[in-house]
Amino acid sequence: MRSFAKVKWWKLTRLLRAGFKGKYNFPYKIALLILGATILAASIIGCISYHSVRRLIVDNLERNALLEVRQRGNKIDRWIGTRKAEIELLANTPPVRSMNWYVAGPYLKSEVNRLQEFQHFALIDPDGFYFTTKVGRALINVGDRQHFKKAMAGEVYVSDPTISRTLKQQSIVPISAPVRSNSANYRDTTAQKPIGVINGVISIDRIAEVVGNLEYGAGTYAFVLNSQGIPIVHPDARLIGNIDQPAPSLLQSADANLAIVAREMVYQKTGILLTTINEAKVYVVYFPLEQAEWSIALVIPSHHLEKELIPLNILAAAAAILLAAAIFAAIAALKLFAENCIRTRTEAILHRLTGRIRAGLGFDRILQTTLKELGTFLKLDRAIFGWYDPRQDTVEFCWEYCRKGLPGRLGIFGATGGPSGDLAARLQRCETILLNKTSAPDAGRPQQPVHLELANTRYATVPVLTQTNRLGYLFAIANRRFATPKEVEVLEAIADSLAIAISQSQLQGQIQDELKLLEEVLAQLRRTEEHLVKSEKMTILGQLAAGIAREINNPINFIYGRLIHVNDYIKDLLEIIHLYREQYPQPVPQIAREIETFDLDFISQDLPETLNSLKIGTDRIRQLVVAFRKISLPDKANKERTNVRESIDNVLLLLAHRLSPQILVVKEYNNQPLILCYPGQLIQVFVNILNNAIDAVNSLDNSEPIITIKTDIVEHFSGRFIAVSIAHNGSRISPEIQHRIFEPFGNTKSWKNFTGLGLSACYKIIVELHGGIFTVQSPVQSEIESQTGGGAEFIIELPIV
């Protein structure tokens, strides 16, 4: 398709050839006389036109350069934004939110290897001390750092370059994000405040490398200023400064032009400036970053940007030698200028349309505004957008621009003669079509038939195909000869942008639906998780209640059977005593026979033993009831001081019905202080682990099943912990599922008897609720390891507060 400029050039050269042949002899001679008489004026006008065109071209080049450099600069902004998003995403992961370096450390080290952009990560406590993936626990404090303060205030912050206190003499750029608690205790108001800070470190060399990609040809260079005008990236290393080693601000530079550029950058302005820096004439493109308090400038040599003016300069030189050719060139330049104006206005419409799409405006508003601009630009009578229905062979006009004084034509229209199935083909060929409105008029008010005539050479249609394969049409109708190649090209460009707008509108609707669905699923998952925790506890309580019922039944039957004998013994003793009183002081033969019959010696010996048995049975009932009451009572709002050893003994007492005589329970307790915890939650953890240990030793044909329980005090960098180890020599946990047993619904049992380990709830109780550590080892590398199974060991570490 030939452009507008090529068509006009062809017409002009044809006119000149015809003049020399004599076809247009007289008019052409008159034109030559007029041209000769106006050579002097044309020369002056040519000079003025030259400077005007040069200024317009330079302005256009500056705009294009600013736009292109700005687009490239947005890549830098997106790169920094991606790093911030990665840090913020890490701050919301469960290992980091635990604020336990022994949980988060391995995870962050793997993220360093995965992300590649960061040198290392640091997990900082609220008091400023921290751990890093480089050196582990750091012996210094960063409480005075600005990035730490900003993150503790709840902001994801990109700091100015500084000297690393961990990696000495190395210039880095810290990116910090707050770490918030996900404690299940909603009454705790401090859960909304950051509990720490995660910090990702990027080398300043990496920032310089990213900025260095912002190039605009040979001889260009970029530099970055912070909010005080101090260079943080610059080809001249002597000008670069950071927080710990400040450098002079460019605002006080001896070069006045450079100080002006620095002032514009500090004020967060965007623009392009032709100036002189270091005795060189350059263009400086500057713009601020949204993701950091920085501003970037790109220095472009003027000869590089203005090299497109060389043809114009050659043309001006030729015009100085040949005035006639200069006038001809001026006419051609004016023609080209007109073409450039059309292109510029078209690009302006497309640019505004793209801006509306990026701004996320509603599709109705985008389309109505675009149709109005299109109709005004092309001087149309009507600009219409409609959807084509292939089943009815109709077009529904949904949005319209019409010249003032013309009636609207919105509704459903079909071709004369009904649905023939060829309306789309006729529109594609731009045939003359009479469209009639097919929608039924109001019954209460008679209306005249509504139609729209599309005359050949006076309208153009461009299809708009969406991602849903729904076909739309953009109509342009004028009361003049229309649909030149250039006009159709404008319509096609706008139709492509409208297709993007329609697709984005559809995607936004889908995204909103998906977000709403995800919110519902998340809420359902939370409710399910709470229900699982409660149902797990209720299941345990049901099992314990059944065992306690059996345990209580035996002592009661025992006491009831002994009470019969006690009653008989007492009656016999009373009767003997009564006879003694009658025959005192010497027993008569009758009393002697009674004493011999009742065996008074045996009764006197057996009665204390019977009473002692009653005491033992009653005491066991009391212990069972007390232990059952401790696990059944709900936890209080605040933590309590609890003896871990007593809690384990209570659980073993409650699980006595499951501990067969063959199972050997080995207890190795060390002296330990009371810990601050939720007793009921802790007992729930012990019940889960011991239940699974009993199942494990019973699942194998093990002649000597052993369950070992150990308690001890261990020390880590983060403080002192009480360690509780529960190990068994039963079946082992396979490596394939060992890393998943702490997930919801994680299990190691068969599907036939599936109940789950319940370790997801245990993990939340130990790690998130109590700030402890929960690990598993299988097989067990100890003296209880079995040759067939290998066993498993669950280690719980609770902080001593």
Secondary structure, 3 states (H helix, E strand, C coil): CCCHHHHHHHHHHHHHHHHHHCCCHHHHHHHHHHHHHCHHHHHHHHHHHHHHHHHHHHHHHHHHHHHHHHHHHHHHHHHHHHHHHHHHHHHCCHHHHCCCHHHHHHHHHHHHHHHCCCCEEEEECCCCEEEECCCEEEEEECCCCHHHHHHHCCCCEECCCEECCCCCCCEEEEEEEEEECCCCCCCCHHHHCEEEEEEEEEEHHHHHHHHHCCCCCCCCEEEEECCCCCEEECCCHHHCCCCCCCCCCHHHCCCHHHHHHHHHHHCCCCEEEEEEECCEEEEEEEEECCCCCCEEEEEEEHHHHHHHHHHHHHHHHHHHHCHHHHHHHHHHHHHHHHHHHHHHHHHHHHHHHHHHHHCCCCHHHHHHHHHHHHHHHHCCCEEEEEEEECCCCEEEEEEEEECCCCCCCCEEEEECCCCCCCHHHHHHCCCCEEEEECCCCCCCCCCCCCEEEECCCCEEEEEEECCCCCEEEEEEECCCCCCCHHHHHHHHHHHHHHHHHHHHHHHHHHHHHHHHHHHHHHHHHHHHHHHHHHHHHHHHHHHHHHHHHHHHHHHHHHHHHHHHHHHHHHHHHHHHHHHHHHHCCCCCHHHHHHHHHHCHHHHHHHHHHHHHHHHHHHHHHHHHHHHHHHHHCCCCCCCEEECHHHHHHHHHHHCCCCCCCCCEEEEECCCCCCEEECHHHHHHHHHHHHHHHHHHHHHCCCCCCEEEEEEEEEEECCEEEEEEEEEECCCCCCHHHHCCCCCCCCCCCCCCCCCCCCHHHHHHHHHHHCCCEEEEECCCCCCCCCCCCCCEEEEEEEECC
